[in-house]
Amino acid sequence: MALNPRPTRLDYCQYLVSSQINYTLTNFADHSLKFSHDQLNRYLRDDKLTPCLVWEQTKGQIITSPNGYLIFDDTVADKNYSRSIELVRRQWSGNTHSIIRGIGIVTCLYVNPELDRFWLIDYRLFAPEEDGKTKLVHATEMFDSVIQQKQLEFRCVLMDTWYAARKFMLHIERNGKIYYGPVQANRQVDEGDATVVTYQRVDSLAWSEEEKARGKNVHVKDFPKGHRLQLFRLVVSSDRTDYVVTNDMTQDSTAETQRVCAIRWKIEQLHREAKQVTGLERCQCRMARIQRNHIACAILVWCRFKELAYQTGRTVYQIKFGQLSDYLIEQLKSPSVKMALA
């Protein structure tokens, strides 16, 4: 009697590509002609998928630009109703604007602004109980990997407020790159000429019409003496104003700064698409290794969807849910359940 084949990474990724709603192992086993639930569970338990697989999949697709961007941000795989899944911890979710239970994922995106295309090139799971690393440490390691190993051509780093920390920004500067980072409203800055230092919250600064259009030259508290940055006030809406600092001392346009910062939202697009089309948050298994492998496969599936989207001129959603259209066409041709009228 022939032995049942063992599941592979390709098998599991194909399941995430094809399944539309339910991403559990039970559902996979119920619809598979080859694998049992135990086989699938054993595969995810015993394999060890790492973030380097993302780079292996995307490095041949990337079209670099000397004006390229790196973007760092994080998202939370929502496990709010779980009490037994490893890696789950209480943390802030930007989607719900509240503290939830989930698995944090720090991501690094490469953007070619001329082509208006982007690629996920790295990610890390935020699990300080396991490795003792903060989100900033993960971001720094991914940045160093781009410089030293991946050697991608880029000019600028974009980040969320969480990553606009002195240590990370100075590290970017030492590597000859520029950055744009939003800062908290209570960040202390001095706009004087350094003869008399008077720190103020950024949201308490007075702005002339010229400064609103061209920004301010400031010293941020805790940065080295004499270190100056450009500060811009970006009015996002009637009830929201962002403050952005950059080490690009040639930047003197608030409008251009706003355009550059808008590029950062591509990483939010990545997070939204990955959750909606790959089942990123849907794995219910308890073991940390299974969660790690599921997330790795989900991210690889998103990378594949994005590659196909660029090749065909469709969106990720059209590719994913277009499979339902194909199914409907086949059912109308040859129904598996035929309607009968009295």
C-alpha positions in Angstrom: 0.0 0.0 0.0 1.4 3.4 -1.0 2.2 5.7 1.9 0.4 9.1 2.0 2.6 11.9 0.8 3.8 14.4 3.4 2.6 18.0 3.3 5.1 20.6 2.1 5.3 24.4 2.3 4.0 24.5 -1.2 0.9 22.5 -0.2 0.1 24.7 2.7 0.7 28.0 0.8 -1.6 26.7 -2.0 -4.3 26.1 0.6 -4.0 29.7 1.8 -4.1 30.9 -1.8 -7.2 28.9 -2.6 -9.3 29.0 0.6 -11.7 32.0 0.7 -13.0 32.1 4.3 -11.8 29.2 6.5 -8.1 28.8 7.0 -8.0 26.1 9.7 -6.2 22.8 9.4 -9.5 21.0 9.9 -10.9 22.7 6.9 -7.7 21.9 4.9 -7.9 18.2 5.9 -11.7 18.0 5.1 -11.1 19.3 1.6 -7.8 17.5 0.9 -7.6 14.2 -0.9 -4.1 13.6 0.4 -3.5 14.9 3.9 -5.0 14.2 7.4 -5.3 16.9 10.1 -2.5 15.1 12.0 -0.2 15.2 9.0 -0.8 18.9 8.5 -0.3 19.6 12.2 2.9 17.6 12.2 4.2 19.5 9.2 3.6 23.0 10.7 5.0 21.8 14.0 8.2 20.3 12.6 9.2 22.7 9.8 11.1 25.9 10.6 10.2 28.7 8.2 12.2 31.9 8.7 11.9 35.5 7.3 14.8 34.9 4.9 12.3 33.0 2.7 10.6 36.3 1.9 13.8 37.7 0.5 14.4 34.5 -1.5 11.0 34.9 -3.1 11.1 38.6 -3.8 14.7 39.5 -4.5 14.3 38.6 -8.2 11.3 40.8 -8.6 12.6 44.0 -7.1 13.4 46.9 -9.4 15.6 49.3 -7.5 15.9 53.0 -7.7 18.5 55.5 -6.3 15.5 57.3 -4.9 14.0 54.2 -3.3 12.4 54.1 0.1 12.6 51.7 3.0 9.5 51.8 5.2 9.3 50.3 8.7 6.1 49.7 10.6 4.3 46.9 12.6 0.9 45.3 12.7 -0.9 43.0 15.1 -2.4 39.6 14.1 -5.6 39.8 16.1 -5.9 36.9 18.6 -8.1 38.8 21.0 -10.3 35.8 21.9 -7.5 33.5 22.5 -6.2 32.6 25.9 -3.9 29.6 25.0 -2.0 30.6 21.9 1.8 31.1 22.4 3.4 34.3 21.2 0.1 36.2 22.0 0.6 39.2 24.2 -1.3 42.4 25.0 -0.3 45.2 22.7 -1.5 48.3 21.0 -3.5 47.8 17.7 -3.6 50.7 15.3 -6.7 49.1 13.6 -8.8 49.1 16.8 -7.0 52.0 18.5 -6.9 50.0 21.7 -4.9 47.3 23.5 -5.7 43.8 22.2 -4.3 40.3 22.5 -2.3 39.4 19.4 1.0 38.6 17.7 3.1 41.6 16.7 4.7 41.6 13.2 7.4 44.2 12.3 7.7 44.7 8.6 10.1 46.2 6.1 9.0 47.4 2.7 11.0 48.6 -0.3 9.3 51.2 -2.6 10.3 52.3 -6.1 8.7 55.7 -6.3 9.2 56.1 -10.1 7.3 52.8 -10.8 4.9 53.3 -7.8 5.6 49.7 -6.8 6.5 48.1 -3.5 7.8 44.8 -2.2 8.0 43.2 1.2 11.6 42.3 1.8 11.7 41.4 5.5 9.7 40.9 8.7 10.1 39.9 12.3 7.7 38.6 15.0 7.7 40.8 18.1 8.2 38.2 20.9 10.3 39.9 23.6 9.6 37.1 26.0 11.5 34.7 23.6 14.3 36.8 22.3 14.4 40.0 24.4 14.2 42.2 21.3 12.2 45.4 21.1 10.5 46.6 17.9 13.4 49.1 17.4 16.0 46.4 17.6 14.1 44.4 15.0 13.9 47.5 12.7 17.6 48.2 13.2 18.6 44.6 12.3 16.4 44.7 9.2 17.9 48.1 8.2 21.4 46.7 8.6 20.5 43.6 6.6 19.4 45.8 3.7 22.7 47.7 3.9 25.1 44.8 4.4 23.5 41.7 2.9 20.7 42.6 0.6 22.6 45.7 -0.7 19.5 47.4 -2.1 19.8 50.9 -3.5 17.7 53.4 -1.6 17.8 57.0 -0.4 15.3 57.5 2.4 13.7 55.7 5.4 10.1 56.3 6.4 8.7 55.2 9.7 5.9 55.4 12.2 6.1 57.5 15.4 7.1 54.4 17.3 10.4 54.2 15.3 11.2 57.9 15.3 13.6 57.3 18.3 16.9 59.1 18.6 19.0 55.9 18.5 17.4 54.6 15.3 17.4 58.0 13.5 21.1 58.6 14.3 21.9 55.0 13.1 20.2 55.8 9.8 22.3 59.0 9.5 25.5 57.2 10.2 24.8 55.0 7.2 24.4 58.1 5.0 20.6 57.9 4.5 17.9 60.4 5.2 14.7 59.8 7.1 11.2 61.3 7.7 9.6 60.4 11.0 6.5 61.7 12.7 7.1 62.7 16.3 4.7 62.8 19.3 3.1 66.1 20.1 4.9 66.3 23.4 8.4 65.9 21.8 10.7 68.6 23.1 12.5 70.8 20.6 14.5 74.1 20.6 14.1 76.4 17.6 16.7 78.9 18.8 20.3 79.4 17.7 21.7 77.3 20.5 23.0 80.3 22.5 20.1 80.0 24.8 18.3 76.6 24.8 14.6 76.7 25.5 12.8 73.5 24.9 9.1 73.4 24.0 6.6 70.8 23.0 6.2 70.7 19.2 2.4 71.3 19.5 3.0 74.5 21.5 5.3 76.1 18.9 4.2 79.3 17.1 4.2 79.0 13.3 4.4 81.9 10.9 2.9 81.6 7.5 6.4 81.1 6.0 7.2 78.4 8.5 4.0 76.6 7.8 5.0 76.5 4.1 8.8 75.9 4.6 9.2 74.3 8.0 11.5 75.1 11.0 15.1 74.3 11.8 15.2 72.8 15.3 17.3 70.9 17.8 15.4 67.9 19.3 16.0 67.2 22.9 18.5 64.4 23.7 20.1 64.6 20.3 23.8 65.5 20.2 24.7 69.2 20.8 24.4 71.2 17.6 22.5 68.5 15.8 19.7 70.2 13.8 16.7 68.8 12.0 13.9 70.2 9.8 10.5 70.2 11.4 7.3 70.3 9.5 3.7 70.8 10.6 1.3 68.7 8.5 -2.4 69.5 8.8 -4.0 66.1 8.0 -7.6 67.0 8.8 -9.6 69.5 10.9 -8.9 67.5 14.0 -5.5 66.1 13.3 -2.0 67.7 12.9 1.2 65.7 12.4 4.7 66.9 13.2 7.5 65.4 11.1 11.2 65.7 11.4 13.8 64.9 8.7 17.6 65.1 8.5 17.2 66.2 4.8 18.4 69.8 5.4 17.6 70.7 1.8 13.9 70.0 2.4 12.1 73.4 2.6 8.6 72.5 1.4 5.8 71.3 3.6 3.8 70.2 0.6 6.7 68.0 -0.6 7.2 66.6 2.9 3.5 65.7 3.0 3.9 63.9 -0.4 6.9 61.9 0.9 5.2 61.0 4.1 2.1 59.7 2.1 4.3 57.0 0.6 4.4 55.4 4.1 0.8 54.3 3.7 1.8 51.6 1.3 2.9 49.5 4.3 -0.6 49.9 5.7 -1.9 48.6 2.3 0.3 45.6 2.8 -1.0 44.9 6.3 -4.6 45.2 5.2 -4.2 43.0 2.1 -2.3 40.3 4.0 -5.0 40.0 6.7 -7.8 40.0 4.2 -6.5 37.6 1.5 -4.1 35.2 3.2 -5.7 34.2 6.5 -2.7 35.8 8.3 -4.7 36.1 11.6 -6.8 32.9 11.3 -4.5 30.1 12.5 -6.0 28.7 15.7 -3.1 26.3 16.6 -1.5 26.9 20.0 2.2 26.2 19.5 4.5 29.1 18.8 6.3 27.2 16.0 3.1 26.5 14.2 2.0 30.2 14.5 5.4 31.3 13.1 5.2 28.9 10.2 1.6 29.9 9.4 2.5 33.6 9.4 5.5 32.9 7.2 3.4 31.1 4.6 0.7 33.8 4.7 3.3 36.4 4.0 4.8 34.3 1.1 1.3 34.0 -0.3 0.8 37.8 -0.2 4.2 38.2 -2.0 3.0 35.8 -4.7 -0.3 37.7 -5.0 1.5 41.0 -5.4 3.8 39.5 -8.0 0.8 38.4 -10.0 -0.9 41.7 -9.5 2.0 43.6 -11.1 2.2 41.0 -14.0 -1.5 41.2 -14.9 -2.5 44.7 -13.9 -5.0 43.5 -11.4 -5.3 44.0 -7.7 -4.5 41.5 -5.0 -8.3 41.3 -4.3 -9.2 40.6 -7.9 -6.7 37.7 -8.0 -7.9 36.2 -4.7 -11.6 36.6 -5.1 -11.5 36.0 -8.9 -11.2 32.3 -8.0 -14.9 32.5 -6.8 -15.8 33.9 -10.3 -14.0 30.9 -11.9 -16.0 28.6 -9.6 -19.3 30.2 -10.5 -18.6 30.0 -14.2 -17.9 26.2 -13.9 -21.0 25.6 -11.8 -23.2 27.4 -14.3 -21.7 25.2 -17.0 -22.0 22.0 -15.1 -23.8 22.3 -11.7 -22.8 19.9 -9.0 -26.2 20.6 -7.4 -29.0 20.9 -10.0 -32.1 22.9 -9.5 -35.4 21.1 -10.0 -38.8 22.8 -10.4 -42.1 21.2 -9.5 
